[in-house]
Amino acid sequence: MTDLTAAVAPLRISLAGGGTDLPSYADRFGGDVLSFAIDRCAAVVRFPREFEGHVAGWFSVPDPASGSHAVLDNEIAAAILRDADTSAGCQIISAGDAPGGTGLGSSAAFAVAMVAALRPVGRFEPRDVAEEAFRVETRTLGRPVGRHDHYMAAMGGLRHLRFADGGVAAGPVPVPPGLDRFIGERLLLFFTGRTRDAGAMLTGQHRRTLAGDPRTIELLHGIHRLVPPMREALAGSRFDDIGPILGEHWELKRRLSPGITDERIEDHYRRALRAGASGGKLLGAGGGGFLLLAGEEGREAEVRQAMEARGLRELTFRYRERGATTTALAL
């Protein structure tokens, strides 16, 4: 009998504050991100060395530019394996519910699942796994990313993450009445058909912030200031307010860099608003990936039709309370 370890870590959707977790901003001003985990995940299965297997990856959404992200996942896996005690040897198979480079935190979720899979089943602290995955991406691989994605993948749920003095406060946010229904029915996610490397997209922002560029810092301040009203909207179950706040976030974010958006993405967004979306934004670093839209109540079908007419494929999802988990399997 062959013993296997399967680890699963959720992807996430950020509602407000995205980008303020980068150390170049957070270490100076403090950062806040309001985010929740979804039931779309990255998974890793660890086999012992004697198993006659191979390394592979599968994605449920077509990834027309998968090459660079497959390389990134391989680099993350290699770095984690080098640091871990794998003297007995092992083989890894990975799978995911969305392609890398689409703004759902899939690279961090893969890293978290990878770290968890190498530890004894059920015996890991989410914070430790998040920090180890973050360390590999930033210090070992030199990627200019923040801790937001790693903590969400490790901890799950609805969280207000606070970043200051090199640390993270990651307490859960009470789930308000009706949130599950709002997420499942009125928050819509559409793949733009393009992927991008978040690290490459964030490099310019990181450098400008370190250099004290006033425009970049003021835009990030504006994004930072949207966290309290978003949290208040959630706390009061005022779900109609969420779309407009997402829209404010997008108006600020799209001005951070010329590569974040283009005319095609802007046209997708304009058509969504005309069809009945109250607001939305590209997730993650921008430049492609998934477009998150909040539909006005009763007009979700119109928004879906408008996006499908433009060739955008929907990724359905639900809220997930759990973070990373590991399970022992046997063949």
C-alpha positions in Angstrom: 0.0 0.0 0.0 1.3 3.5 -0.9 0.6 6.4 1.5 -0.2 9.8 0.0 -0.7 13.2 1.4 -3.3 15.5 -0.3 -3.3 19.2 0.6 -5.9 21.7 -0.6 -5.7 25.5 -0.2 -8.4 27.9 -1.3 -8.2 30.8 -3.8 -9.5 34.2 -2.7 -11.4 37.3 -3.8 -10.2 40.6 -2.4 -12.9 43.2 -1.9 -10.9 46.3 -0.8 -7.3 47.3 0.0 -5.6 45.0 -2.6 -2.0 46.1 -3.1 -1.5 47.8 0.2 0.0 44.5 1.6 3.1 45.0 -0.5 6.0 45.6 2.0 7.1 48.7 0.0 3.8 50.3 1.1 2.8 48.4 4.3 6.1 48.8 6.1 5.8 52.5 5.8 2.1 53.3 6.1 0.5 50.1 7.2 -1.8 48.1 4.9 -5.3 46.6 5.1 -7.0 44.1 2.8 -10.6 42.8 3.2 -10.9 39.4 1.5 -12.7 36.1 1.5 -11.8 32.6 0.4 -13.8 30.7 -2.2 -14.4 27.0 -2.9 -12.0 27.1 -5.9 -8.7 25.6 -4.8 -5.1 24.6 -5.5 -4.3 21.0 -4.6 -1.1 19.1 -4.2 -0.7 15.3 -3.8 2.6 14.1 -2.4 3.8 10.6 -3.3 6.7 8.8 -1.7 9.8 8.3 -3.9 9.1 4.7 -4.7 5.8 5.5 -6.5 6.2 5.3 -10.3 4.6 8.7 -11.0 5.3 12.0 -12.6 4.9 15.7 -12.0 1.8 17.2 -13.7 -0.7 19.9 -13.4 -4.3 20.3 -14.6 -6.6 23.4 -14.8 -10.4 23.5 -15.2 -10.3 26.8 -17.1 -8.4 27.0 -20.4 -5.1 28.9 -19.9 -3.9 30.2 -23.3 -0.6 31.5 -21.7 0.1 28.7 -19.2 3.8 28.4 -20.0 5.1 31.1 -17.7 2.9 30.1 -14.9 3.8 26.4 -15.2 7.4 27.5 -14.9 6.6 29.7 -11.8 4.8 26.7 -10.1 7.8 24.5 -10.9 10.2 27.2 -9.4 8.0 27.4 -6.3 7.9 23.6 -5.9 11.7 23.3 -6.4 12.4 26.0 -3.8 10.1 24.5 -1.2 11.5 21.0 -1.8 15.1 22.3 -1.5 14.3 23.8 1.9 12.2 20.9 3.3 13.5 17.6 4.7 12.9 15.5 1.6 15.9 13.2 2.0 13.6 10.2 1.7 12.4 11.6 -1.7 8.9 12.4 -2.9 7.0 13.2 -6.1 4.4 15.9 -6.5 1.2 16.2 -8.6 -0.6 19.5 -8.6 -4.1 20.6 -9.8 -6.0 23.8 -9.7 -9.5 25.2 -10.3 -8.1 28.3 -12.2 -5.0 29.1 -14.2 -2.1 31.0 -12.6 -1.8 34.7 -13.2 -5.5 35.4 -13.0 -5.8 37.4 -9.8 -7.2 34.7 -7.6 -4.0 34.1 -5.6 -3.4 30.7 -7.2 0.4 30.9 -7.0 0.3 31.6 -3.3 -2.4 28.9 -2.8 -0.1 26.4 -4.6 2.8 27.4 -2.4 0.7 27.0 0.7 -0.6 23.6 -0.4 2.9 22.5 -1.2 4.3 23.5 2.2 1.3 21.9 4.0 1.7 18.6 1.9 5.3 18.2 3.1 4.2 18.3 6.8 2.6 15.6 8.9 -1.1 15.3 8.1 -3.2 17.7 10.1 -0.2 19.0 12.1 0.5 22.5 10.8 -0.2 26.0 12.0 -1.9 28.1 9.3 0.2 31.2 10.1 3.5 29.2 9.9 2.5 27.7 6.5 1.6 31.1 5.2 4.9 32.7 6.4 6.9 29.8 4.9 5.2 30.1 1.5 5.6 33.9 1.5 9.3 33.5 2.4 9.9 31.2 -0.6 8.2 33.5 -3.0 9.8 36.7 -1.8 13.2 35.9 -0.3 14.1 32.8 -2.3 12.5 33.7 -5.7 12.6 37.5 -5.3 9.0 38.2 -6.2 7.6 41.6 -5.0 4.4 40.2 -3.6 2.6 40.8 -0.2 1.4 38.3 2.4 -2.3 38.7 1.6 -2.7 35.7 -0.7 -0.7 33.3 1.4 -2.7 34.1 4.6 -6.0 33.7 2.8 -4.9 30.4 1.3 -3.8 29.2 4.7 -6.6 30.5 6.9 -9.7 30.8 4.6 -12.9 32.6 5.7 -13.7 36.3 5.6 -10.8 38.3 6.9 -9.6 41.8 7.5 -5.8 41.4 7.2 -3.7 44.2 8.7 -0.1 44.6 7.7 2.3 46.7 9.9 5.9 46.5 11.2 6.6 43.3 9.2 3.7 41.4 10.9 0.1 40.4 10.0 -3.0 40.6 12.1 -5.4 38.1 10.5 -8.5 37.9 12.7 -11.7 36.6 11.1 -14.6 39.0 10.3 -18.1 37.9 11.5 -20.0 36.6 8.5 -23.1 38.8 8.1 -26.6 37.5 7.4 -27.1 37.0 3.7 -23.5 37.0 2.7 -23.5 33.4 1.3 -26.5 34.3 -0.9 -25.0 37.6 -2.1 -21.7 35.8 -3.0 -23.4 32.9 -4.6 -25.9 34.9 -6.6 -24.8 38.5 -7.2 -21.0 38.4 -7.3 -19.9 37.2 -10.7 -16.5 36.2 -12.0 -15.5 36.2 -15.7 -12.2 35.2 -17.2 -10.8 37.8 -19.6 -8.9 35.1 -21.5 -5.5 36.5 -20.6 -3.1 35.7 -17.8 -0.1 37.7 -16.5 2.7 37.4 -14.0 1.7 39.2 -10.8 5.3 39.7 -9.8 6.1 41.4 -13.1 3.0 43.6 -12.9 3.8 44.7 -9.3 7.5 45.4 -9.9 6.8 48.9 -11.2 4.4 49.8 -8.3 6.9 48.4 -5.8 9.8 50.5 -7.2 7.7 53.7 -7.4 6.5 53.2 -3.9 10.0 52.7 -2.6 11.1 55.8 -4.4 8.3 57.8 -2.8 6.5 58.6 -6.0 3.6 60.9 -4.7 1.1 59.8 -7.3 1.5 56.1 -6.7 1.4 56.6 -2.9 -1.7 58.8 -3.1 -3.5 56.2 -5.2 -2.6 53.4 -2.7 -3.8 55.7 0.1 -7.1 56.0 -1.7 -7.4 52.2 -2.1 -6.5 51.9 1.6 -9.3 54.2 2.6 -11.9 52.0 0.9 -11.4 49.2 3.5 -13.5 50.8 6.3 -16.6 51.5 4.1 -16.4 48.1 2.6 -16.3 46.5 6.0 -19.2 48.7 7.2 -21.2 47.6 4.2 -20.6 44.0 5.1 -21.3 44.4 8.8 -24.6 46.0 8.0 -25.5 43.5 5.2 -25.7 46.5 2.9 -24.8 44.5 -0.1 -26.1 47.1 -2.6 -23.1 49.3 -1.5 -20.5 46.7 -2.4 -20.6 47.2 -6.2 -20.0 50.9 -6.1 -17.1 50.5 -3.7 -15.6 47.9 -6.0 -16.0 50.5 -8.8 -14.2 53.2 -6.7 -11.4 50.7 -6.1 -11.1 50.0 -9.9 -11.0 53.7 -10.7 -8.0 54.1 -8.4 -6.3 50.9 -9.4 -6.4 51.4 -13.1 -4.4 54.6 -12.7 -1.5 52.9 -10.9 0.1 51.6 -14.1 -0.7 51.8 -17.9 -0.4 48.0 -18.0 -3.3 47.3 -15.6 -6.0 47.9 -18.2 -6.6 48.4 -21.9 -9.4 49.4 -24.2 -10.8 45.8 -24.4 -11.0 45.4 -20.6 -12.5 48.8 -20.3 -15.2 47.9 -22.9 -16.0 44.7 -21.0 -16.5 46.8 -17.9 -18.6 49.5 -19.6 -20.9 46.8 -21.1 -21.3 45.1 -17.8 -22.4 48.4 -16.2 -24.9 49.0 -18.9 -26.3 45.4 -18.5 -26.9 45.8 -14.7 -23.6 45.6 -12.8 -23.3 48.2 -10.0 -19.5 48.0 -10.1 -16.5 45.7 -10.3 -12.8 45.4 -10.8 -10.0 43.2 -12.2 -8.7 41.0 -9.4 -5.1 40.8 -8.5 -2.4 42.9 -10.1 -4.4 43.7 -13.3 -3.4 43.3 -16.9 -5.9 40.4 -17.5 -7.2 37.6 -15.3 -10.6 37.6 -13.8 -13.1 40.5 -13.8 -15.2 40.6 -10.7 -18.7 42.2 -11.0 -21.5 42.9 -8.5 -24.8 42.5 -10.2 -27.8 44.6 -9.2 -30.4 42.4 -7.6 -32.5 40.7 -10.3 -30.2 41.7 -13.2 -27.5 39.0 -12.8 -28.7 37.1 -15.9 -28.4 40.3 -18.0 -24.8 40.8 -16.9 -24.0 37.1 -17.7 -25.5 37.4 -21.1 -23.5 40.6 -21.8 -20.2 39.0 -20.8 -20.9 35.8 -22.6 -21.7 37.8 -25.8 -18.2 39.2 -25.5 -16.7 35.7 -25.2 -15.9 35.8 -21.5 -16.3 32.6 -19.6 -17.8 32.6 -16.1 -16.2 30.8 -13.2 -18.8 30.0 -10.6 -17.9 29.9 -6.9 -19.1 29.9 -3.3 -17.8 31.2 0.0 -15.4 28.9 1.8 -14.8 29.1 5.5 -11.9 26.6 5.8 -8.4 27.4 4.9 -5.7 24.9 3.9 -6.3 21.2 4.8 -4.4 18.0 4.5 -5.7 14.5 4.2 -3.9 11.1 4.3 -4.8 8.8 1.3 -3.8 5.3 0.4 -3.5 3.5 -2.9 
